[in-house]
Amino acid sequence: MRLTLYRLTFHENLFYATREAGRLYETGRYLHNYALTYALGLASAPYHHLQQIPSYAEELSPLNEQGVYVTPARGMDVRYQLVTFKFADNAYRVKMEQSSRNLPTFGRAKEIAVGSVFEFGVLHSGGLRLPRWIRMGLWRSKGLVEVIGEAELKPIADKEQTASLPLNPLDVPGEFRLYDLISMPPSSLAENAVIETEWLKADIPGREPFLLPAGMRYTFPEAQPKLL
């Protein structure tokens, strides 16, 4: 298993509503690993949905069989820009229908500004090639993907360490001791996570050793049975 470390630099403002405070919609300084996986073209969803219900389990689980896993991304150099927006109504439209999507129609968006830099890792068995340019967020913002370095992941004897990258707790085996909670949909993330589990280390040239929990894979909570 190998770890490739990537840099993601945005060439357009990035917006997604991590937090909503009245009519202020804030974009967080972390990128969810689900969103990254889709943006990198490693998973895909149908263009049209009859119902706005995500199918993460069906669309991401095949990557577990391929031995590919994308970590969440951490903002390394993040700048913000406040933007006021309003979507105009069509005055001639008489029939009003309730929207099935929670899209803001007016307000202020705290967007991640052009030039902001993120960092994330991809675990794979080798030979993985990712696109140089991707698009993310509600505005389909363009970002440049660059390789920082790559190294073999090797097991270490220590059972309790601090993860070098943000984690999706759903995907990590082991017991979390300490962590900083990053609240965001569709599942909260953990930064500076101290976990009791098996660990892997990667020595990427020019960087401190990277420590990550062993056995990370896309995992989803069991569907709750419908009440009759």
N, C-alpha and C positions, 0 to 999 in steps of 0.2 A: 504494500500500500504506500502511495506517495502523497505528499502534500504540495500543492502548487499555490503560492501566495500571489494574489492579484491586487492591482490598483485600479480603481474606477474613478475617473474624472468626468464631471458633468460639463457639457458644452451648452446646455440649456437649463433654465430653472426647473427644479424638480418639485412636484407637489403631490402629496397624498395626506389625507387627514388622519394623523396619529392622535390628535387631541382636538376636541371641539369645545370652545368656550364662547357660548352665545353665537355670534356671527364671525368669530375668529377661528380659522381652521389652521392648526399648526402642523408642520411637518417635522418629524423627529430626526435625530442625528444617527439613527441606526436603520439599516435596511433588512427587512425580514428575509430569512433564507428561502421561504416559499416564493416570494416575489422575485428574488434573484434567480432562482432555478428556472422559472418561466422566462424571464428576460434573457437569460443566456441560451435559450433554445433547447435546454435539456428536457423540458416537459412542455406540453402544449394543451390548450383547452379549445373546445369548439368556439367559433366566432359568435354563434348565436345560441342563446340559452332560452328555452321556453320559460324557465324559472331561474331567478337569480340565486342559485344555490351552488356553491363551489363543490368540486369533486376532487379534492386534494388527494384522498386515498387512492382513487383509481388512476390519477394522472401522475403522481409522484412515486408510488410504490415500485413501478418497474425499474427505477434507478437503483433500488436496493439490490436487485438481482444483477445489475451491471457493476456494482461496487463503486458507485459514484455518489458523493454527498457534498452539498454546498453549505458552508457555514453562513450565518448572518454577517453583515458587513458593519464595520465600525467607522464612524466619521473621524478622519485624521486631520482634516483642515476644512471645517464647515463654516460657510458664511450664509447669512439669511437676507431675504428681501421681502418686504411687505407689499402685497399687490391687492388693489381693490378690484373686484370683478362683479359683473351683473349679467345674467343671461336674460335677454329680452323675451317678452311673451309675444305670441302671435295673436293680435287683437281679433282677427277674423275667425279664430277657432272658437266654436261655441261649446262643443262637447268637452267636458273636463274629465280626465281620467287620472286616477291615483297612480303615481309612478311606483314601479317595483324596485327602483334603485334609490339609494340615499345620496343623491347628488346635490351639492349646494347650488342655489340659484343666485344668491348675492351675498356679499360679505367681504371679509379681508382674508387673504391667504398668506400665511408665513411660509414662504417657499425657500428651499435650499438654492442658493444663488450659483450662477455660472462660475466654474473654477473650483468648486468644492470637491474634496478628494475623500474617497472611502477605501477601505481595505478589507478583503475577505479571503478565505481559503477554500480550495476544492480538494477533497480526498478522492483518489482514483487509483486504478491499477496500472496506469501508464497509457501513453498514446492519446491522451485527451486533447482536443483542439476546440477552443471557444472562439466565438466571433470577436472581431476587433471593436465593433460598434454595436451597442444595444440601445433599446428604448425602455423607459420605465415611468411609472406614475400616471396620474390622471391625464396629464398633458402629453404623454408619450415622449418624454424628454430624452435627448440623445446623450449617451455617455461613452467614453473611450475606455476600453479594457486593456490593461497592460500587465504582463507577467513581471513580478518582482523577483521571484526565485522559486526553486523547486528542490525538494530533498526527500529521501526515503524516511518513512515513519518507522521507528524502532521502539519496541516495548522497553519500559524501564521498571525497576523494582519498586519504586515508591508507590504507595497506594493512595496518598492524599496530596494533591497538588492544586495549583491555581491555573485555570485555563487561560491560554494566551489570546484567545479570540472569543467574542460573544457567542453564546450558545442558545439553542432552542431546547429548553428542558424536556420537552416531549420526546426528543430524539436521543437523549443521553442516558445510558444505564448508570446506576450508582446512586449514592446518597449525597444530596447537596448539603454541605455544612454551612457555607456562607456565600452570599451573592448579592449583587445590586440588581433589583428588579427593574426591567424596562417594560413598561406597560404599553402594549400596542396590539392591534388586531393583526391576524386572526388568533395569535397566541403570544403571550408575553415572553420576552427574552431575558437572559441572565448574563450579566457582565461581571468580571472578576470573580468567577465562580470557583469556590473551593469544594471539591468533590472527592468522596471516598470511592474509588473505582480503579480499574486497570487504566494505565496511561501509556501514551505514545509520545515520542519526541522526534522532532525534525530539526536538523541543523542547516538552516538556510544561510548561505554566505552573506556576511555583512549585517546580520540580525542576531538578536538574542535567541537562544533555543526556543522553539515553539513546542508547547505542551498541550495536548488535546486528549480527551477521554477516548479510550478504545471502544469500538462497537457502536459508533454513532451511525444511525440510519433513520430514514423518514418513518416516523411513528405517529399514529393518529388515535385519539380517544375512541373507544367503542361507541357506536351509535346507540343512543338511548331508545328503548322500545316506546312505541307510541301508545298512549293511554286510550283505551276503548271507551 
